[in-house]
Amino acid sequence: MRSAVQAFAVFFLVFSHLAIAQDVNSKSGVASDAIARTDSLGDPLPEKALLRFGTRRFQFPGSVSQLQLSLDERTLVMLNETLIIAWDASTGKELWRKPRIFRQNGIRVSAAGYGIQPLTVNSVTGDFASYEEIGQLTYWHPRTGESKVLSVESPVAAKSIHISPDGKRIALGDENQLVVCDSRGEVVYEKQNRFDSPLKSDEKDRLKFGGDFSYGRFSPDGKVLALVNSQKPKTLQLLEANTGQRLREIEVTARIVRMDFSPDSKQIVTTERDISARLYDVQSGKRIWETFIKPAQGAESYTSSVAFRPDGKQVAVGAPIGPDNRIRLLDPESGMETGSLSGSGWKPWTMQYTRDSQMLFGSGWDGVVRRWELSASEQLPLPGGLRTTSNCGLSRDGEHLAFVDDDANIHVADVHSGMIKQKLGIPGLNWGEVVFSHDGALLAAGGSTSDQLQVVVWDLSSNKIIHDWSWPKEKDPHASVKDLCFSANGKRIAAAVFRQSAGFVWDLESDQQVCRLEHPRIFGLDLDATGKTLVTAGWDKHIRVWDCDTATVTKSLLVKPKVNANRGFRADGTRMYGVKLSNDQSLIATVDMTNSIRLFDSDLNIISSFSAEGGLSQASLRFSHNDLWIGVGYYGGDVKVFDVSTGALVWEIHGHEKGVYNVNFGAKGRTVLSGGDDGICCLWDLRKGMETTESDPTKIFDQLIGGSGKTSYAAYCRLANSPDLACEILSQNLTESSQEVGEQELRRWIVGLSAPNEVIIEQSKTAILKHGFAVSSRLSTELKKENLSKRRRAHIEKLMSQIQQQ
């Protein structure tokens, strides 16, 4: 017989869920099936999505190695190790995509590496060309993606590829050699590359990610082939293109990263590892000019891509200088910087001018395609829409959501209409986190400039900034706000800054900083309801509980991984990505690098842990408002919801093509909002995907009480959407579950836990566990007694833990 406590709990949960279901469905808005399931651009919404803001147009799902325009400039193709995608160059609409098997062949073509140019265009046929398998060159039709394969005589595994202007020579470079073949794939000549390269012994150069290389480029007149390899990374070898005969060698200053010929083939420009660009005369080998770019303090800086403008009047240099990420525009006569192109999100690595010299396409580690109009040096807007970031938040009542777009504007939208109501922001600030206050009246955001960190709070009724705190980035230019939260009473707000190893707490009434707390490599935090207690966690593998008023640690725990040889946890595996308090303040949840979700009580005693395998992302951990579920995001684009009490997976969606860094629950656990690095944020319906077809009332109730995570949730949703059936089932089972445990009987079992006879102790434990949650509240009361014996306390604490896991 089930306990009355269980039945009443089920009754409350289902009918509170049912009430919000009726409320949402009574409104015209996102929950109605009658509304066309498309976004603002007319693109179909994914399964389970109620709303989508942003677009995946011109958004590659990963870091990009190279982009390339077709000859007619109607098509743009991008690729990396695992994927090739073609877009319409005007609208950004995807035309086709194909998987690649480069990585399976053991070939690395990551963007950050020497000599990596894995895509080119055949100037005669107009087809794109890439190296897909060892010994095979693949040609792609620009608009359809139809392919044809050219077998190459040499088993080269090319990381760089270039075709001469007349289409008669193909230069293919890998770690062993540069192979030049003709249009039939027959080898014309080879240039070997020795393995004892200077890169082998250099542990500090991160641009050696791609390993040894042979990198060749034909001149526009087709007469010269420029070669750089890892055997001689500071030597520019100029060869006669048709025969491979050496013309001359140019010794440069630093390792060559990329190179490009001038349109008239008389000069060649290089980017070099000492954060510079240099121009050389092809005929004489003399250096014409050099330009150094000032590095950022405390951040790795280097030059990357380089391109001559087709009219010869400009040189563009990709320069990921710390958080700068600007493309520098240089005068080709003097090398002086004449301007720059801003807006790249992360390390611009590949770019191409249009033939008319009016526009530049570029991308990089963030996979975002950007276009700049060169006469004004301004970035053009995304065609037909906007692109979001992973930063988003959902109000607790589920009525409003906020997201940050790619231009650092914060948008506040109405969930039911899908309309954007407000647009907030501060010029020059890039936002890292956005969060609503518990009453939904305020919106806070944490951001940064080149040298400052900032937390701003808006009053949403007036759109006015009512709080604005800023402080220096100090030594690390990459410092940013990693987590941000309000206390439930709305009196305080806290922020975590990973690269400053600090947590900050401010008082909203006085506008003053309450404290700065030092937690090494902090990554997440949460305030209790009063704002007086803060819990923090980070890469130092510690959870700490703080008294905010005194800025002192009251509790601390070093989290150690369980020994599990099969999963091969690293020693640093419990570096934590996030920490959150349950809404009733009884639980503390963490996520860490072992892909584990761990639950602790308020005294930091471990209650349970369960695996959320798949690569948990940073700071995406959230409790649902009823504390039934935990939601997390994944690097691969998944959003998953787990049952708190059992750790069972109850709901999931592969809703993004890149990492999900924000997950927020709506009211009553009806919806979940996710923000990904793929340019979109989505509001998902937690009812979809878990429907049950079971109609037998007894079986539905059995699934509700004792099923697996998914089965229980499916039954839960079935009753929430079927009021008559819910009333019938719950009425019947409440009647059947009316037997209560007598106080005197329970008291006898509790006393029996201290008996000297082990048989009596075991009988008492068995009786208590049989009634489980029905007696848990009275066990909790017993634990609060000051004169409780250590023996009895230990038994009760263990029983409470076992009941939690039932």
N, C-alpha and C positions, 0 to 999 in steps of 0.2 A: 504494500500500500504506500503510495507517495505521500509525502508530508504536506500539510496545509501551507507551510511556508513556501514550498516550491510552487504549489499551484497558484497561490496569491501573487507570487512574484511574476509568474507567467501571465496571469490575468492583467496585472498592471502594465507590463511591457507591451503586450500585444495591443491592448486598447489605447495606450498612449501613442503607439505607432499607428494604429488605425485612425485616430483622430487627426493626425497630421496628414495622413493619406487622403482623407476626405477633404481637408482644407486645401491641399495643393490641387487636387483634381477638380475642385469647384471653381478654380480660377482659370482664366484663359492664359496660357503661357507655355513654358517649356515642357510641362508634364503632359500636355495634350497630344494624343497620337494623330490628331487631325492636322497639326502643323507640319508643313513640309520639312523633312529632315535634311536640310542643307544649311551651310553657313552663309555669311553675307556675300560671298563670291559665287554662290551657287554650287560649291563643291559639296558632295555628300558628307553627312556627319557619320562618324564611326559608330559601330554597335555600342549600345548602352549610353551614348552621349546625349545629354539634354541641351547643352550649349557648347559652342567652341568659339573662342576668341583667338585671333591671329590666324596665320596661314603657313602651310609648309612650302608654298611657292618660293623658289630660289633658296631653299633651305636643305642642304645636304645632311643626311643623318649620320654625321661623324666628322672628324677632321678630314679635310680634303688635301690630296696631294697636288692636283693640278686642275686648272680649268682651261678650256679651249673653245674659241668661237669657230663656227663653220665658215667656209669661204664666202657664202652669201650673207653671213652674220644673222641668219634667222634662227640658228640653233646654238645653244650653249651646252657643252658637255663637261662634266666633272667626274673625277674618279678618286678612289683610294684603294687600299689593298683588297677590299671585299665587295665593292659595288661600283657600277658606272651608271650615271643618270644623265638623261638629255632633257633640257627644258626649251620651251619657246623663248627666245631671247627678248621678246617684247613683253609678253604677258607673264612670264615666269611659270606658266602651267607645264606640268610634267608631261613629256611626250612618251618616254619609255625608260625602263631601267633593266639592268642585267646584273646578276651576281658574278663575282670574279673569284677565282681560285688561287690567286697569287700567293696568299698566305699559306695555303695547303702545300704549295710547292717550295715553301721555305724562303720565299723572296720577300724582303721588306721594302716597301715603298712609302714609308711614313713621310709626312711633309717635312719634318725637321731632320734633314739629312743632306749630306753632300751628294751631288750628282744624280738627283732623282727628278726625271722629267719623263714620266711613263705614257704620255699622250701627245699625239701630233695630228696634223691634217695633211693628207695627200693633195698637193696643189694642182694636180692634174685631174684626179677623179672626184675630188671634193669629199671623200670619205674620211672619217676619223680612223686613226690607227692606234692600237694598243697591243701590248704583249700579254696574252692571257695564259698561255701554256708554254713550257719549255720547247723551243724549236718551232713555235707557231706564232705568226703575226696575224691579228684579227682586224679586219676592216669593218667599220660600222656605217650604215646609211644614216645620215644626220637626222632625218625626220621619222624614220620607221624603226630603226634599230636592227634592221635585217643585217646579218653578218655573213662574211665569207672569210675563209682562212687561207693564208699563204704559208706553206711549209718552208722553213729556213734550213739551209744545208747544215749550219752549225747549231749544236744544242745550247745556244746561249739563253740565259735566263735574264732578260733585259730589264733593267730598272730605269734606263733612259733610252729614248727612241726619237729619231729625227729623220725626216725625209727631205732630200734635196729638192730645190724648186722645180726641177724638170721631172721629178719622180723616178729618176733612173738609179739613185743610190739611197740606201737605207742604212743609217748608223744605229747599231744596237749595242748598248753597253751594259755589262754586268761586272761582278767582282773580279772576274778572271781576265777579261779582255774587252776591247771594242771591236766588234765585227761589222764590216761594211759589206753589204750584199747588194745585188742588183734587184730589179723589180720582179724577177722570177724566184728570188730567194737563194740564188747561188752566190757563194762567198767570193768577193773580189779581193779583199785583203783583211788582215787582222793586226791589232796592236795589243800585245800582251801587257798584263798588269800583275806585278809580283805581289805575293801575300805579305811580305815583311814590310808593310806600309807604316808610315809614321803614326797613323791612327791607332795602331795596335797598342802602343805604349802610352797613349795619352788618355788618362782616365777623366780628365776635366772637361774635355770637349764634348758637349752633349749633341753636337751636330753630326757626330759619327753614328747616330742611331741606325742609319741604313747600312752601316758596314762599309766594306771596300767597294769601290765604284770605278766605272769608266764612263765618262760623260762627254758626248760629242754634239757639236752644233755646226750646221752648214751655213755659210755666208749667203746673203740674199742673191748674189750673182752665181752661186753654185760652184765657185772656183776653189774655195778654201773650206777645210774642215778643222774646227778648233777642238782640241782634245785636252781634257784634264782627267787624271786618274789618281787613285789613292797612293800609288807608288811615288808619284811626284805631285802632291796636292798644291804646291806653290809654283808650278811650272805650267805655262800656257803653251801647249804644243800646236803649232800651225802646220797642217798637212795639205798637200795637193789633193783635192777632193776625189778625183777619179782614180788615182793610183796609190794614194797613201804616202807618197814620197814626202819626206820632211822638208818644209820650207824654212822654218826658223823656230826657235824657242824663246819665250819671254819669261824671265824670272820675275815673279811678282813679290809683293811684300808679305802677304799672309795667305793662308789657305783659301782657294777660290770656292765660293759658295754657289754662285750662278753667273751666267755671262750672256751677252747678246751683242750681235753685230749692228752697226749703224745701217740705215737703209741703203747707203751707197757701197757698203762692204769695206770701206776704207778704215774703219775704226772698230774696236771691240771694247765694251764696257764690262767690268766685273764688279761683283760684290765680294768682299773679302772678310775673313773671320775677325779682323781687328776693328770691326764696326766701321767699315769704310767702303767707298766706291771709287774705282779708278778707271781711267780711259787710256787705251793704248792705241798706237798707230800700227795697223796691220803690216804695212810694207817695211817699216824700219824697226818695229818692236819697241819704240821709245814710248815712255809714259808721258801723256799730255797733261793730265791733271789728276789730283786725288782729293777726295772730300771725306773728312772724318765726321762721324756723328757722335755727339756727346752721349755717353752711356748714362743710364739711370742709376742712382745710388742704391746699392743693396739688391739689385735685380739683374738677372742675366740679360745681356743686350747683344744683339748681333744684327747684321744686315742679311737679307734673304733674297727675294726675287728682284730682278732688274729688267727693264725693257726700254728700248728706244721707241719714241713715238714715230709712227710711219712717215711723218713729214720731216723727221730729223731735228725738230726744234725743241725737244724735251727728252729728258731721261727720268724715268720713274724708278724709285728704289724702295723696296719694302724694308721697313726698319722696326722690328719689334723691340722697342726700347722700354723695358719694364712695362708699366701700365699705359704707355704712350700709344703704341701701335699705329702710328701715322705712316702714310706713304709720302716720302719726300720727293719733290719735283726739282730737278736740277737743270741748270743751263748747260747744254752740251758743249759750248765753247769754253766755258771757264770752270764748270763743276760747281758753281755757286748755287746754293739753295734759293729757288725763286718762289716757292710755295709748298703747300702740303695738302694732303687729303685725309681728313679725319673721319672717324665713325666705325672703323674696324673694331670688332669686339675682342678678338684674341689673335694675335700674331699673324698679320697678313703675310701670306706665303706665295701666292700665285696671282698673276694679273695679266691682262692683255688689253691693248688699245684697239679701238675700232679703226677701220681703214681710213676713215675721214679725219682721224686725229681729234675728234670732238668728245669722245667718251672713253672712260677706262672701266673695265670690269675687273673685280678683284675678289679674293676670298682667302681663307686661311684656316687656322685651327678650329674656329667655331663653325666652319662649314657654311657660313652665310654668304650668299652672293650679293655684292654691293656694286652700284654703278655710280660713277661720278661724272658730272658735266664739267668739262675742263676749263671752259672760258670763265666760269665763276668759281671753280674749285669747290663745288657743292655736291653733296651726295643726293642722288635722285631718289624720290620715294619709291617704296615697293609698289609695283603695278597692281592696282585694284584692291589694296588692303593694307593691313599693318602686320607686323611680326611681333610676337610677344617674347618675353624672357621667361625663365622658370620661376620668377618671383610673383607670387599671387597669394591672396588671402580671401577667406569666406567669413562673413559675419555669422555669429552663433545662431541667429534666428533663421539663417539660410536665405535671407531676402536679398542680400547684396554681396557682390564679390568685387575684388580689386585685383588689378594686374599691372605689371610694368611692361611697357612696350620697348621695342628695340632702340627707340630714340630717347629713352629715359623719361617718358611721360607715364604718370600713374593714372589709370582709368578706373572709375567706379561705375559698376553696371548693376541694373536691376535684374534679378534672376528671372522673374516671371515674364517680363517683356523682352528680355535680352538686349535692352537699349542701354547705351552708355550715358550716364547722367552727369558725371563730373570728370574733369580732367585736371590733374594736379601735377606739380613738379617745380623744380628750381633749376634754372639754367646752369649747366656745368656739373651737376651732381649725377652720379651713376648710382642707382639704387640696388641694394643687396637683399633687403627684406621689407615686406609690408605686412601689417597686422591690424585688425580691428580691435577696439576695446570691447569688453564683454557686453556692454549695452549697445554697441554699434554706433555710438555717437561720434567716436574719434577714430582717426586712422593714423597710424604711425609708420614711418619708413626710416630705414637706416641706409646711409649712402656714403659716398666718398668723392673727393676731387683728387687732383694730383698730389696734394700734400695734406689734406684734411679729412677727418671722419666726422660724420654728422648724423644726428637723430632728430627727426622733425615730426611734430604732431599737428594734425589739422582737425579743426572742428568742422565736421561734414555738413552741418546745417548752414554754415556761412562760407565755407571754403577757405577760411582764414587759418594761417599758421598761429597756433597758440603756444607752442613750445619749440625751441630750436637750440640744441646743444651741439657744440663742435669742439674738436680737439685735434692736435697734430697727429699725423701718421707715425711720427718718430722715424726710426731707421728703415722700416720696411715699406716700400712703395706699394706692395701688394696687400697691405692691411685693409680689411673690410669687415663690415658687420655681418656675422654669420648667423646670429639668432636674435630674436626680438620678441618680448612678451609684455602684456599688461597684467597687473594683478586683477582678480575678479572684482574687487571693490572699486576699481578705477582710480586708485590713489597713487599708484606707482607704476613705473615702467623700467624694464631691464634690457640690456644689450650685451652680447658676447662678441669679442674681437679676438679671433684666433691668433693672428700674428702679433698681437700685443700681449697675449696670455692674460687677458683682463676681462672682468665682468664689471658692468657699470649699472648703478641703480639711481634713478631720479625720482623726486617727489613732484607730482603733478600740481599739487596745491600751492607749494612754495616756489616751484620752478627751479629748485636747487638739486644739485647732485647729493645723494645720500651717502654713497660710498663707491670706491673703486676696489675691486677684489682681485687678488692675484691668483689665478689658477693656470699653471703651466699648460700651454697649448689647448686652452679651452675651446670647445666646439659647440656646446649647447648649454642652455639654461632654462629655468622656469621659476616663476614666482608663485608662492602660495596665495590663497584668497586675500589675505590681509596685506600682502606686500612686505611683510616683515621677515619672511624666510625665503631664501633663494637656494635652489639646488643647481649644481653645475657638474659638467662632465667633459672630458676631453681626451686628447691623444696621450696624455700621461697615464691613462688607464685608471684614473681615480674618479669616484663620485664624491662630491663634497656638499655638505649642507651648511649654509651660512646664516648667521644672525645679521641682517642687514644694518640694524641700528648700531651695532658694535663692530661690524666688519670683521667678525671672527668666525672661524670654523667650529661648528658644534658637533659635526659627525663627518667621518671620512672613511672611504673604503677603496682599497686597491682590488680591482676586478681581475681575476685570473681565469684563463681559459681552462675548460675541462680537457683532460688528456684524451686525445682521439687520434690515433696514428693514421686512421684511414683518411681523415680529412686534412691532415697535415697543417694544422694551425701554426702560424708563425708565432714567435715569442712575443711580438708586438701586436698580436691579433685582437686584443681587447682594447685597442685604441678606439675611443667612442666618438661616434658621429652625431649623437643627439641624446637628449634626456628630456622627459616630460613627466609632469605630475598628473595623476588621474584627477578628475573633476571633484571627487569627494576627498581628495588629498591623502587617501590611504595607500596609494601605490606610486612607485617611481619606476618608470620604464626607460630602458636605454637600448640603443643599437650600436653595434661595433663591427670591427673588420672581420670577425669570424662569421658574419652574417647571422648573428644571434640577436634575438630580442630577449632582454632579461627584465624580470619584474622583481622589485624589492619592496619591503614594507617601509614605513616612515623611519624606522631605525636602521635601515640599510641591510636588513636580513634578507637573504635571497629567498624568494617565494617560488619562482619557477623560471625556466628559460626554455626557449624553443628556437629551432632553426627556421630562418626565412631565406633559404638558399637562393642564390641567383645574383648576388652583387648588390647589396643595399646601398643606396645613395646617401649623400650627406644631408643631415638635418631635416629629413622628411617625416620623422616620427610624429604621430598624433593619436590621442585617445578620441573616440567618439564621445559626444556630450553625455551619453548615458553610461559611459565606462564599460560598455559591453565589448567593444572592439578596439583594435589598434590598426591604424593604416600606415603603410610605408611605401616609399618609392624605390625604384631600382634603376641602376645605370643603363640597363637594356631597354628601358621605357615602360616597364610594367608598373601597375599600381595594385597592391594586394591588401586585403583586409583579413585580420586574424581574430579569432575568438580569444578574449583575455583569459578566461578561466581554463581553457584547454589547450590553447596554442594552435587550434585547428584553423586551416585556411577556409574562409567562408565566402570570399568574393575576390575576383581578379579581373583585370583587363590589360591587354597589351595596347595601351592607348597612345603611346609616344614612340618616336623613332630614335630618341636620344634620352639621356638621363633625366629622371623625375626628381626634382629637388624640393618640391613642396606638395604636401598632402593636407587637406583641410576637410573636416566633416561639417555637413549642414545640420540643421535642427533634427532631432530624433533619429539621427543616423539614416536619413532618407537619401542623402546625396553626399558625394565626395568630390572635391575640387582638386585637380592636379595641375602642376606647372612643370613643363619640360623644357629642355634645351633645344627642342626641335621647332621653336617658333610659335607654339600654341599653348593655351591653357584650356582645359576641358572641365565641364561640370557633368558628372556621371550619375546615372540612376542606379542606386544600390539594389533596386528591386529586379532589375533586368539580369538575366543570365542564371538565376537560381530558382526558376519556377518549378513547382512540383505538380505532377498530374494525379497524385494520390487523392482519392475522394473518400476513403473510409475514415470516419471521425476518430476511431480508436487508434488507427495507424498514424494519423496525422499528429495526434497528441503524443504518441510514443516517439515519433521523430523529433518533436519539439523538445521533449524532456531528455531523451537519451540518445539521440542520433549523433552522427558525426557533425563537425562544424558546418559543412555545406548543407547537409540534410536538415539540421535543426534550423538553419537560417531560411532554407526554402519553405519549411513548414511555418515558420514565423511570418514570412512575407505572405504566404497563402492565407493565413488567418487575418492578417492586417488588411487584406484586400477583399475579404469575404465576411462581412459583419455577422450575417445570420449563422454561418457555419461556426464562427468563432464563439458566439454566444452559446450555441448548442454544445460544443466540445468543452468549453471551460465550465459551463454550468454543471455538466455531468461529472467532470473530474474534480471540481471543487467539492461536490457532495461526497464523492468516493474518498476524498483525501482529508476528511474532517478530523481524524484521530490525532490528538495532540499528545506530546510526551508530558507526563505528569511531573511537577516540580519535585515532589518527594522522590520519585523514581530516578530522576536525573541526578538529584543530590546524592543518592546512594552510589551511583556509578562514579561520580567525581571523587567522593570520599574513598572509594575502592582503589583509585589510582595511587593512593599512599599506603595501601595495605602491604604488610611484610610478605604476604603470600603471592608469588608470581602468577599463580592460577587466577586469583581474584583480580589482579591487575589486568590480565589479558581478557578476562570476561568483561570487565568494565570498558576496556578499549573497544571491544567488538560491539558492545551495546551502543556506545556513543557513535561509532562510525556508521552503524546501521541507520541511524536517524540523520546523520550528516548535517546539512544546512539548517534543519529544523532546530538544532540545539546550538548552532555556532554562536548566535548572539549571547546566549547565556554562558558559554565558555569564555567569550570575550570579557564579560562582566567579572567572571571568576579571576581572570588574569590581572585585573586591576586592583585586587585586594593586596594590601601591603604586607599582611602577615602570612601570605601563601608560602608553603614550604617549597624549597628548591626542587625536590623530587616531583611534587605534584605539578609545579609550573612547567617543568621540562616535558612531562607527559602531555599536558594540555597544549603546549606550543606545537609539539609534534603532531597531535591530533588535528589541530587547526590547519596545519600545513597539508595533511592528508585530505582533509575535507575540501580544501581549496582545489585540490587536484582531481577530485571525484568527477 
